[in-house]
Amino acid sequence: MTTTTGLLAPHDADTYAEWFACLAEPTRVRLLHAVAVAGRAVTVGELTERVGISQSTCSHHIRKLADVGFVLLRKEGTTTLVTVNTACCTGLPHAADAVMGVLAPRPCCPADLPADVAVRALRPDDWAAVRRIYGEGIATGDATFETEVPARKTLEAKWLPAHRWVAEIDGEVAGWAAATLVSTRECYAGVAETSVYVGADYRGRGVGKTLLHKQVTAADEGGLWTLQTSIFPENRASLALHHAAGFRTLAVRERIARHHGVWRDTVLLERRAAD
């Protein structure tokens, strides 16, 4: 939560400071990690052995972790069972994001869009240019796990009809953007994965910025409440572009898939609609 001035509310600052102060003790960090990765309730005795500390020291630090809500305690006879509080799996990263300004109010996109770039809905006669630009993205080695351009029928079948855009410069298709539902389940009807590609001859001219601006504003207007995308960490320009458009980094997915026989990581980003 932030105040109207964009600063952290005093109550939130107090809470986060308490959390961070608790974790300023390395033994507590090790204990919290041990509980979190156990995947089940563990006893204080087990934790004592895993971390290599005395039982009294373990009990003291577990109590401190419980006091701020990182772990939950329950008694079974004379045994104390410790489990991780699953709320802290999202609460703690949220706190770090809030303190670092990642969750601060920001415009959907930069307003300084280039005047010579026009965005419109994709038309049937654009497909050749769209697939050519897709191939130019593949050739960079840092745009996608795809090694061949998907067939037009494949793209038509998965891209949402109301969220397919092309950018033009002087009447030529310079880039495209599209959104794909992440699931056919009704509960995920407003969650889509996005792609933005810029032609090799048009990079550095604000085409990606303009396409992404259109993509996120159209998503807000069209009822998509969450946009997500995965980007290779080496593609720093794309990461910066998405952060400027209100996306935030959720995680780095290490060794998520092979690309030309090499394990690659991806950065998972998400943008939520304002309402």
Backbone bond lengths (Angstrom), bond angles and torsions (degrees), N, CA, C in turn:
res aa  C-N    CA-C-N  psi(-1)  N-CA   C-N-CA  omega(-1)  CA-C   N-CA-C  phi
1 M - - - 1.463 - - 1.522 109.15 -
2 T 1.351 117.08 142.95 1.445 121.99 176.40 1.521 108.90 -127.24
3 T 1.298 116.14 161.02 1.453 120.78 175.42 1.514 108.80 -83.99
4 T 1.341 116.34 176.22 1.458 120.11 -179.80 1.514 111.70 -65.56
5 T 1.326 118.19 -18.59 1.452 120.51 178.18 1.517 111.64 -87.84
6 G 1.326 118.38 -0.53 1.451 121.00 179.33 1.509 113.44 90.24
7 L 1.352 117.69 -1.37 1.455 120.77 179.51 1.519 110.23 -91.72
8 L 1.319 115.56 157.68 1.456 120.24 176.05 1.522 110.23 -61.48
9 A 1.314 116.23 138.84 1.459 120.55 173.77 1.531 108.85 -66.15
10 P 1.333 118.56 143.49 1.473 121.07 -178.54 1.525 112.90 -53.92
11 H 1.351 117.37 -39.65 1.461 119.57 -179.37 1.525 110.87 -62.59
12 D 1.344 116.85 -42.55 1.460 120.03 179.06 1.521 110.95 -65.99
13 A 1.320 116.73 -40.64 1.462 120.23 179.10 1.526 110.53 -61.27
14 D 1.332 116.84 -41.13 1.471 120.73 178.29 1.527 110.62 -62.56
15 T 1.333 116.23 -43.97 1.460 120.46 -178.75 1.521 111.48 -63.62
16 Y 1.327 116.09 -48.13 1.462 120.14 -177.50 1.528 110.85 -65.38
17 A 1.330 116.81 -38.26 1.463 119.94 178.28 1.524 110.54 -61.93
18 E 1.332 116.47 -38.00 1.462 120.58 178.25 1.529 110.42 -64.93
19 W 1.324 116.59 -41.99 1.462 120.24 178.55 1.526 110.84 -62.23
20 F 1.335 115.22 -50.14 1.463 118.96 -176.28 1.527 110.99 -65.67
21 A 1.336 117.13 -35.42 1.464 120.30 178.45 1.527 110.45 -64.27
22 C 1.323 116.02 -39.69 1.462 119.95 178.48 1.521 110.91 -60.58
23 L 1.329 116.13 -40.04 1.464 120.55 -176.80 1.525 113.17 -86.82
24 A 1.328 116.85 6.91 1.464 119.95 177.17 1.516 111.76 -75.62
25 E 1.326 116.69 -7.26 1.472 122.40 178.36 1.535 108.44 -98.87
26 P 1.320 119.14 115.75 1.468 121.26 -175.05 1.529 114.58 -56.23
27 T 1.349 116.80 -35.01 1.461 119.05 -179.77 1.520 110.59 -63.07
28 R 1.335 116.99 -37.09 1.470 119.61 178.82 1.518 111.15 -67.98
29 V 1.301 116.89 -36.89 1.467 120.18 176.92 1.528 109.64 -61.77
30 R 1.320 116.98 -44.12 1.466 121.18 179.32 1.521 110.89 -64.75
31 L 1.323 117.18 -41.57 1.459 120.45 -179.88 1.523 111.33 -66.65
32 L 1.339 116.93 -43.68 1.460 119.73 178.85 1.522 110.39 -61.27
33 H 1.318 116.32 -41.42 1.466 119.92 177.99 1.523 110.95 -63.29
34 A 1.325 117.11 -42.31 1.462 121.04 -179.79 1.521 111.73 -61.80
35 V 1.327 116.04 -40.74 1.464 119.81 178.39 1.525 110.34 -68.68
36 A 1.329 116.13 -43.43 1.462 120.68 -176.13 1.523 112.40 -62.88
37 V 1.332 117.25 -40.95 1.470 120.19 -176.49 1.523 112.62 -84.14
38 A 1.332 117.48 -9.90 1.465 119.45 -179.37 1.514 111.55 -65.89
39 G 1.329 116.58 -35.06 1.455 120.37 179.11 1.516 113.91 74.94
40 R 1.318 117.55 11.63 1.465 122.76 -179.74 1.522 108.11 -161.85
41 A 1.314 116.21 173.73 1.461 119.98 175.74 1.524 109.70 -70.68
42 V 1.308 116.48 135.88 1.467 121.11 178.98 1.522 109.03 -124.17
43 T 1.291 115.98 154.08 1.458 120.72 179.50 1.524 109.87 -89.99
44 V 1.324 114.79 160.67 1.460 119.84 176.01 1.524 109.89 -61.02
45 G 1.342 116.23 -35.81 1.464 119.49 178.57 1.517 112.07 -61.50
46 E 1.347 117.09 -43.27 1.461 120.65 177.72 1.524 111.20 -61.65
47 L 1.326 115.88 -42.78 1.461 119.80 -178.92 1.526 111.08 -66.06
48 T 1.327 115.33 -37.12 1.467 119.87 177.36 1.519 110.93 -57.22
49 E 1.342 115.93 -45.15 1.462 120.21 -179.88 1.522 111.87 -69.72
50 R 1.329 117.42 -42.10 1.468 120.81 -177.27 1.528 112.51 -63.98
51 V 1.326 115.43 -42.49 1.465 119.44 -175.32 1.531 111.82 -89.38
52 G 1.326 117.15 -18.12 1.453 120.89 177.23 1.517 113.66 76.21
53 I 1.339 116.09 43.69 1.463 121.28 178.42 1.526 108.55 -129.13
54 S 1.318 115.60 170.60 1.460 118.90 -179.86 1.526 109.60 -74.29
55 Q 1.340 115.64 159.45 1.451 119.52 -178.23 1.529 111.40 -66.28
56 S 1.318 117.58 -35.64 1.468 119.80 179.48 1.528 110.99 -67.16
57 T 1.345 115.92 -39.43 1.468 120.00 177.68 1.519 110.32 -65.93
58 C 1.323 116.08 -41.78 1.461 121.22 179.32 1.530 110.32 -62.14
59 S 1.306 117.00 -47.07 1.466 121.36 -179.09 1.526 111.03 -60.89
60 H 1.329 115.86 -40.80 1.469 120.47 179.74 1.531 110.89 -60.58
61 H 1.332 116.67 -48.08 1.465 120.04 -175.91 1.528 111.75 -73.71
62 I 1.322 116.84 -33.92 1.470 119.40 176.27 1.528 110.01 -63.75
63 R 1.328 116.68 -38.70 1.466 120.10 177.66 1.523 110.35 -63.35
64 K 1.323 117.80 -40.66 1.465 121.07 177.93 1.531 110.61 -62.71
65 L 1.331 117.28 -41.68 1.469 121.36 178.12 1.518 110.91 -65.22
66 A 1.329 116.25 -36.88 1.470 120.41 179.09 1.527 111.04 -69.95
67 D 1.333 117.15 -35.48 1.462 120.99 -177.64 1.528 112.42 -61.10
68 V 1.341 116.79 -33.46 1.473 119.38 179.94 1.527 111.86 -97.57
69 G 1.333 116.44 -0.90 1.456 119.83 173.47 1.512 116.74 93.73
70 F 1.325 118.56 10.08 1.465 119.87 179.01 1.528 112.08 -73.28
71 V 1.324 117.16 -32.31 1.462 120.71 178.07 1.519 109.16 -129.75
72 L 1.331 114.90 159.10 1.457 122.24 177.86 1.522 108.46 -115.68
73 L 1.317 116.90 141.43 1.464 122.61 -178.19 1.516 109.82 -117.74
74 R 1.340 115.59 141.22 1.460 119.41 171.82 1.522 108.58 -146.19
75 K 1.310 114.14 149.35 1.463 121.19 -176.94 1.524 110.80 -97.97
76 E 1.306 116.65 136.61 1.457 123.96 168.47 1.521 106.26 -127.74
77 G 1.313 114.96 97.00 1.465 118.90 -173.52 1.514 109.13 68.71
78 T 1.322 116.00 -123.48 1.466 120.41 178.78 1.525 111.88 -96.80
79 T 1.337 116.00 1.42 1.467 120.46 -176.42 1.530 110.82 -96.52
80 T 1.327 116.12 135.61 1.464 121.93 175.04 1.515 108.71 -99.14
81 L 1.336 115.80 122.71 1.459 121.68 178.08 1.519 109.30 -101.94
82 V 1.312 115.27 136.36 1.464 122.10 -175.58 1.518 109.14 -116.66
83 T 1.332 116.69 129.11 1.471 121.70 174.11 1.524 108.49 -129.75
84 V 1.327 115.56 154.72 1.458 119.18 177.16 1.529 108.81 -75.32
85 N 1.314 116.63 141.83 1.452 121.58 173.38 1.527 107.10 -79.98
86 T 1.323 116.88 109.70 1.467 119.69 -173.78 1.524 112.20 -60.90
87 A 1.311 117.40 -22.65 1.463 119.66 178.56 1.520 111.78 -63.11
88 C 1.335 116.36 -27.81 1.467 118.14 -178.56 1.525 111.47 -74.44
89 C 1.337 117.22 -16.48 1.464 120.39 177.88 1.524 110.86 -65.19
90 T 1.333 116.67 -29.03 1.463 120.54 175.02 1.522 111.27 -105.25
91 G 1.320 116.89 -32.98 1.460 120.13 -177.20 1.511 113.49 -64.63
92 L 1.330 117.14 -42.31 1.459 120.01 -177.79 1.523 111.71 -69.15
93 P 1.359 119.26 -47.09 1.477 118.17 174.60 1.524 112.08 -60.26
94 H 1.329 116.96 -36.86 1.467 120.45 178.30 1.531 110.07 -60.93
95 A 1.326 116.02 -42.15 1.460 119.61 -179.89 1.522 110.80 -61.89
96 A 1.338 116.44 -43.97 1.464 119.66 179.25 1.528 110.57 -62.76
97 D 1.333 117.03 -42.09 1.462 120.73 178.46 1.522 111.05 -63.05
98 A 1.332 116.21 -41.94 1.465 120.01 -178.86 1.522 111.18 -64.00
99 V 1.326 116.67 -44.83 1.460 120.96 -178.93 1.529 111.11 -65.11
100 M 1.333 116.82 -37.90 1.459 120.63 -178.67 1.523 113.41 -84.58
101 G 1.332 117.02 2.72 1.452 120.32 174.86 1.505 115.94 84.02
102 V 1.337 117.71 4.67 1.454 120.24 -179.18 1.524 111.26 -64.53
103 L 1.333 116.91 -32.39 1.452 121.08 -177.86 1.524 112.92 -96.68
104 A 1.323 116.57 5.34 1.459 118.93 -179.87 1.525 110.05 -67.09
105 P 1.340 117.02 150.16 1.457 119.40 178.19 1.521 110.50 -56.36
106 R 1.316 117.05 136.66 1.452 121.56 179.50 1.517 108.52 -149.16
107 P 1.318 117.63 155.14 1.462 119.15 177.15 1.514 109.96 -66.15
108 C 1.337 115.83 158.90 1.464 118.41 -177.05 1.509 111.33 -64.43
109 C 1.300 116.41 -31.58 1.472 120.72 -176.77 1.521 109.32 -160.72
110 P 1.337 118.19 162.69 1.466 119.59 172.19 1.525 110.10 -60.16
111 A 1.314 115.72 145.59 1.456 120.17 -178.07 1.520 112.85 -88.88
112 D 1.328 116.62 -13.57 1.469 119.91 -175.02 1.531 111.19 -85.23
113 L 1.325 115.83 65.55 1.460 120.40 -179.92 1.524 109.89 -79.37
114 P 1.333 117.58 142.30 1.473 120.06 -179.10 1.521 111.62 -65.75
115 A 1.298 115.90 139.40 1.460 120.77 -176.03 1.524 112.64 -72.45
116 D 1.325 116.95 -21.98 1.469 118.93 -175.28 1.526 113.45 -91.99
117 V 1.331 117.67 4.32 1.462 121.13 179.08 1.525 109.00 -108.14
118 A 1.321 116.15 122.27 1.461 121.77 178.74 1.522 109.16 -114.75
119 V 1.325 116.69 138.42 1.466 121.55 179.76 1.525 108.98 -115.16
120 R 1.311 116.04 136.40 1.464 122.20 178.32 1.527 108.90 -145.50
121 A 1.315 116.16 170.67 1.460 121.13 177.65 1.533 110.52 -66.82
122 L 1.315 115.62 145.76 1.461 121.28 178.17 1.529 109.97 -66.34
123 R 1.341 116.50 135.51 1.463 122.23 178.00 1.525 109.64 -111.17
124 P 1.330 117.81 160.42 1.471 120.59 -179.73 1.521 113.71 -54.01
125 D 1.347 117.89 -35.17 1.462 119.30 -177.71 1.533 113.16 -79.92
126 D 1.349 117.26 2.90 1.466 120.90 178.13 1.527 112.76 -89.73
127 W 1.324 117.21 -12.54 1.462 119.02 -168.98 1.525 113.73 -60.25
128 A 1.315 118.21 -37.09 1.465 119.52 179.38 1.522 110.83 -61.35
129 A 1.339 116.80 -44.66 1.460 120.39 179.49 1.524 110.97 -67.93
130 V 1.337 116.79 -39.90 1.462 120.88 179.32 1.525 110.70 -60.66
131 R 1.319 116.86 -45.74 1.468 119.88 -179.22 1.529 111.19 -69.34
132 R 1.337 117.87 -33.57 1.468 120.53 176.41 1.522 110.16 -64.08
133 I 1.334 116.73 -44.54 1.468 120.38 179.12 1.528 110.75 -66.16
134 Y 1.316 116.75 -35.95 1.464 120.53 175.11 1.533 109.29 -58.00
135 G 1.327 116.28 -45.01 1.467 120.75 178.89 1.514 112.42 -63.14
136 E 1.330 117.29 -36.15 1.464 120.23 178.02 1.524 110.64 -67.69
137 G 1.330 116.43 -32.80 1.455 119.31 174.78 1.519 111.48 -67.83
138 I 1.323 116.63 -44.14 1.464 120.77 177.93 1.520 110.31 -57.38
139 A 1.329 116.96 -39.19 1.470 121.52 -176.74 1.519 113.03 -64.26
140 T 1.328 118.65 -22.51 1.462 120.17 178.93 1.519 111.77 -70.07
141 G 1.339 117.10 -24.94 1.458 121.30 -178.15 1.511 114.51 81.79
142 D 1.344 117.96 -4.96 1.461 120.91 -177.00 1.524 113.13 -128.34
143 A 1.332 116.46 20.93 1.459 119.49 -178.11 1.515 113.44 -106.85
144 T 1.327 118.11 -30.67 1.456 120.83 -171.85 1.521 110.14 -164.27
145 F 1.327 116.11 159.61 1.459 121.03 172.16 1.525 111.57 -78.36
146 E 1.325 117.20 -14.78 1.458 120.27 177.85 1.527 109.79 -60.78
147 T 1.323 116.05 142.38 1.463 120.45 175.32 1.524 111.64 -112.20
148 E 1.324 116.46 -11.38 1.455 121.84 175.38 1.528 108.36 -136.45
149 V 1.321 116.09 149.87 1.468 120.49 179.95 1.526 109.44 -69.06
150 P 1.330 118.54 125.28 1.465 120.68 177.89 1.525 111.17 -61.04
151 A 1.306 115.57 153.25 1.463 121.10 178.22 1.524 110.11 -66.39
152 R 1.327 114.95 153.54 1.462 119.77 178.57 1.523 111.19 -56.11
153 K 1.327 117.83 -43.15 1.464 120.57 -179.39 1.525 111.50 -60.32
154 T 1.315 115.61 -37.56 1.463 119.84 179.01 1.526 110.71 -63.75
155 L 1.330 116.83 -46.08 1.456 121.23 -179.33 1.527 111.32 -68.08
156 E 1.322 116.72 -41.69 1.465 119.91 178.32 1.525 111.62 -60.69
157 A 1.323 115.84 -35.85 1.461 120.16 -176.81 1.528 112.22 -72.03
158 K 1.332 117.40 -30.56 1.473 118.43 -174.35 1.525 113.94 -102.80
159 W 1.330 118.70 -27.22 1.463 120.00 -178.40 1.519 110.36 -76.12
160 L 1.322 117.14 134.30 1.453 121.53 178.05 1.536 109.51 -64.64
161 P 1.317 118.05 125.92 1.467 120.70 -175.62 1.527 114.10 -56.23
162 A 1.323 117.09 -35.28 1.462 120.08 -177.28 1.524 113.39 -85.32
163 H 1.332 117.19 2.25 1.468 120.57 -175.95 1.525 110.97 -133.17
164 R 1.329 115.78 44.35 1.468 122.97 175.12 1.521 107.33 -118.10
165 W 1.322 116.56 120.09 1.462 120.44 -174.20 1.520 111.22 -130.04
166 V 1.315 116.28 148.30 1.457 121.60 170.27 1.521 108.48 -125.67
167 A 1.333 115.00 148.82 1.464 121.57 174.70 1.517 108.34 -106.98
168 E 1.317 115.46 139.97 1.454 121.13 179.70 1.527 110.68 -120.89
169 I 1.322 115.08 143.67 1.460 122.87 168.99 1.523 106.70 -129.29
170 D 1.299 116.64 120.74 1.470 121.65 -178.31 1.522 111.68 53.52
171 G 1.331 116.91 39.16 1.447 121.25 176.26 1.512 115.39 80.76
172 E 1.335 118.25 -0.23 1.460 122.80 -179.83 1.525 110.05 -105.19
173 V 1.339 116.39 138.40 1.464 120.31 177.95 1.524 108.96 -68.65
174 A 1.332 115.47 120.37 1.465 121.15 -175.87 1.518 113.10 -107.61
175 G 1.327 116.88 -13.37 1.459 119.96 -179.67 1.517 109.99 -179.63
176 W 1.322 115.40 173.07 1.461 119.91 179.66 1.524 110.32 -147.75
177 A 1.309 114.72 160.18 1.467 121.98 175.36 1.517 108.07 -141.37
178 A 1.329 116.60 145.97 1.462 121.02 -179.21 1.523 109.87 -151.18
179 A 1.328 114.65 159.91 1.465 121.69 178.85 1.517 109.40 -130.64
180 T 1.333 115.55 142.74 1.456 123.01 -178.75 1.520 109.01 -129.52
181 L 1.326 117.46 132.71 1.460 119.67 176.33 1.525 110.23 -61.24
182 V 1.327 116.60 141.19 1.454 120.20 -179.42 1.521 112.01 -82.07
183 S 1.340 116.95 -17.44 1.458 120.86 -177.20 1.524 109.35 -157.20
184 T 1.330 115.42 152.90 1.467 120.18 174.93 1.526 111.86 -87.07
185 R 1.323 118.25 -4.82 1.459 121.74 178.95 1.526 109.99 -69.96
186 E 1.312 116.31 139.89 1.460 122.14 -175.36 1.526 112.21 -59.92
187 C 1.324 116.89 -35.36 1.464 119.38 -177.19 1.522 112.81 -65.61
188 Y 1.349 116.89 -19.49 1.461 121.05 179.44 1.530 111.85 -105.48
189 A 1.326 116.76 21.62 1.467 120.37 -174.51 1.517 113.23 -62.96
190 G 1.323 117.85 -20.21 1.462 120.75 -179.38 1.509 114.19 -106.64
191 V 1.341 117.00 16.91 1.465 121.61 -179.09 1.521 108.89 -113.50
192 A 1.313 116.76 122.53 1.464 120.54 -176.05 1.524 111.17 -134.66
193 E 1.332 115.18 149.36 1.465 122.28 174.27 1.517 108.21 -97.94
194 T 1.314 116.63 135.53 1.456 120.69 -173.05 1.530 112.55 -112.01
195 S 1.328 114.58 154.95 1.462 122.51 174.95 1.519 108.54 -138.30
196 V 1.326 116.06 142.03 1.463 122.52 175.25 1.524 107.85 -137.59
197 Y 1.329 116.60 126.20 1.461 122.11 -179.95 1.531 109.52 -129.37
198 V 1.324 115.56 139.44 1.470 121.43 179.11 1.521 108.71 -121.23
199 G 1.322 116.56 135.47 1.458 121.64 179.71 1.518 111.99 -61.49
200 A 1.322 116.00 149.08 1.464 121.41 -175.75 1.521 112.85 -57.19
201 D 1.330 118.04 -34.55 1.469 121.30 -176.78 1.526 113.24 -82.43
202 Y 1.333 117.44 -3.37 1.463 120.08 -173.48 1.526 113.17 -122.39
203 R 1.315 117.82 8.81 1.452 119.97 -178.72 1.525 110.83 -71.07
204 G 1.332 115.19 145.58 1.453 120.13 -179.16 1.511 115.04 83.22
205 R 1.342 116.56 10.68 1.465 120.18 -177.91 1.531 112.64 -115.07
206 G 1.315 116.28 13.52 1.452 120.13 176.99 1.511 114.76 83.86
207 V 1.337 117.13 13.20 1.461 120.60 -179.45 1.527 110.48 -66.97
208 G 1.322 116.12 -47.01 1.465 120.14 179.83 1.513 111.67 -62.48
209 K 1.326 117.36 -41.49 1.458 122.20 178.51 1.530 110.79 -59.53
210 T 1.339 115.81 -44.73 1.460 120.23 -178.18 1.521 111.58 -68.62
211 L 1.331 116.73 -41.65 1.460 120.56 177.78 1.525 111.29 -62.52
212 L 1.323 116.50 -44.03 1.463 119.69 -177.80 1.530 110.46 -67.57
213 H 1.320 116.72 -36.23 1.461 119.88 175.87 1.520 110.47 -58.94
214 K 1.330 116.19 -46.66 1.457 120.31 178.59 1.522 110.89 -64.13
215 Q 1.310 116.45 -41.54 1.464 120.98 -176.76 1.520 111.82 -61.92
216 V 1.329 117.63 -46.63 1.465 119.17 -176.01 1.528 111.64 -75.38
217 T 1.336 118.08 -36.20 1.458 118.60 178.45 1.522 110.65 -69.23
218 A 1.330 117.14 -38.37 1.467 120.15 177.21 1.526 110.79 -66.82
219 A 1.318 116.66 -36.00 1.466 120.10 177.85 1.524 110.50 -64.02
220 D 1.331 116.78 -43.94 1.466 120.45 178.32 1.524 110.83 -61.14
221 E 1.321 115.90 -43.80 1.460 120.06 -178.60 1.525 112.05 -72.29
222 G 1.337 116.66 -26.99 1.458 120.82 -174.92 1.519 114.96 -95.79
223 G 1.332 117.23 7.76 1.458 119.68 174.81 1.509 116.02 86.75
224 L 1.327 118.72 12.85 1.466 120.65 173.54 1.522 107.45 -86.61
225 W 1.322 116.81 116.51 1.467 118.72 -174.24 1.523 113.19 -93.49
226 T 1.326 117.28 -15.72 1.461 119.62 177.65 1.518 109.92 -139.34
227 L 1.324 116.44 129.08 1.457 122.37 171.40 1.521 107.61 -113.35
228 Q 1.310 116.50 138.96 1.454 120.11 177.41 1.520 109.67 -136.49
229 T 1.304 115.46 155.10 1.451 120.26 178.37 1.515 108.96 -154.56
230 S 1.323 116.70 155.93 1.464 122.99 176.82 1.519 108.40 -120.46
231 I 1.328 115.93 129.40 1.463 121.43 -174.20 1.526 108.92 -130.26
232 F 1.323 116.78 138.36 1.459 119.85 173.95 1.533 108.92 -62.37
233 P 1.341 118.63 135.65 1.464 119.99 -179.18 1.522 113.24 -60.49
234 E 1.335 116.66 -23.02 1.458 119.71 178.28 1.533 112.13 -71.20
235 N 1.326 117.12 -19.31 1.458 121.75 -177.83 1.529 109.49 -87.21
236 R 1.313 114.99 70.19 1.465 121.12 -172.78 1.527 112.15 -65.21
237 A 1.323 116.75 -33.05 1.467 119.09 -179.97 1.526 110.72 -63.59
238 S 1.331 116.76 -42.18 1.456 120.43 179.93 1.526 110.91 -68.02
239 L 1.325 117.19 -39.21 1.462 120.61 177.72 1.528 110.59 -60.75
240 A 1.337 116.56 -45.53 1.457 120.40 179.98 1.525 111.03 -64.16
241 L 1.320 116.18 -40.17 1.459 121.33 179.40 1.525 110.99 -60.35
242 H 1.330 116.64 -45.67 1.460 120.23 -178.44 1.529 111.92 -70.72
243 H 1.319 117.77 -37.45 1.460 119.38 176.77 1.531 110.22 -61.96
244 A 1.328 116.86 -38.75 1.458 120.41 179.43 1.523 111.80 -67.48
245 A 1.331 116.57 -21.21 1.465 121.35 -179.70 1.522 112.60 -93.60
246 G 1.327 116.85 10.78 1.455 120.11 176.17 1.512 115.43 95.20
247 F 1.343 117.91 3.16 1.459 120.22 174.55 1.523 108.89 -76.33
248 R 1.324 115.97 150.17 1.464 120.49 173.78 1.514 109.55 -126.83
249 T 1.304 115.29 149.14 1.460 121.09 179.40 1.521 109.89 -74.31
250 L 1.331 115.76 126.76 1.459 120.88 176.18 1.520 111.60 -95.31
251 A 1.337 116.63 -41.07 1.463 119.23 -175.02 1.521 109.97 -167.64
252 V 1.315 114.74 159.77 1.457 121.34 166.91 1.524 106.59 -104.19
253 R 1.315 116.24 119.10 1.460 121.18 -178.19 1.528 107.48 -93.56
254 E 1.322 114.97 101.32 1.455 120.84 -173.53 1.525 111.81 -76.15
255 R 1.329 115.49 136.37 1.466 121.95 176.63 1.537 111.02 48.11
256 I 1.314 115.44 50.26 1.458 120.40 -174.28 1.525 112.19 -76.41
257 A 1.322 117.00 -29.82 1.469 120.23 179.78 1.530 108.88 -164.42
258 R 1.331 115.25 162.29 1.461 120.68 177.21 1.526 110.61 -90.53
259 H 1.310 114.81 143.10 1.462 122.16 177.77 1.518 107.15 -132.75
260 H 1.338 115.41 112.09 1.464 120.76 -174.67 1.535 110.85 54.66
261 G 1.330 115.45 39.67 1.454 121.08 176.47 1.511 115.56 82.34
262 V 1.324 117.15 2.00 1.469 121.21 -177.90 1.522 109.17 -115.97
263 W 1.348 117.15 134.64 1.453 120.66 176.50 1.515 109.39 -67.53
264 R 1.339 116.64 133.27 1.460 121.58 179.09 1.517 110.54 -124.17
265 D 1.332 115.22 149.30 1.458 122.01 173.24 1.526 108.83 -95.72
266 T 1.325 116.01 158.29 1.463 120.51 170.17 1.525 109.38 -134.05
267 V 1.317 115.59 152.45 1.459 122.19 174.70 1.523 106.96 -100.14
268 L 1.324 116.89 123.97 1.460 122.46 178.91 1.519 109.09 -93.25
269 L 1.338 116.04 121.30 1.453 121.48 -179.80 1.521 110.39 -120.30
270 E 1.335 115.53 154.90 1.459 121.08 -177.72 1.529 109.69 -143.28
271 R 1.311 114.36 144.65 1.455 121.07 172.70 1.521 108.54 -128.23
272 R 1.327 116.81 128.29 1.449 121.92 178.61 1.515 109.61 -103.62
273 A 1.329 116.45 142.32 1.455 120.25 174.29 1.522 109.90 -62.74
274 A 1.319 116.72 152.87 1.457 121.00 -175.01 1.515 112.93 -64.63
275 D 1.321 118.21 -35.27 1.478 121.61 -177.34 1.523 110.87 -102.13
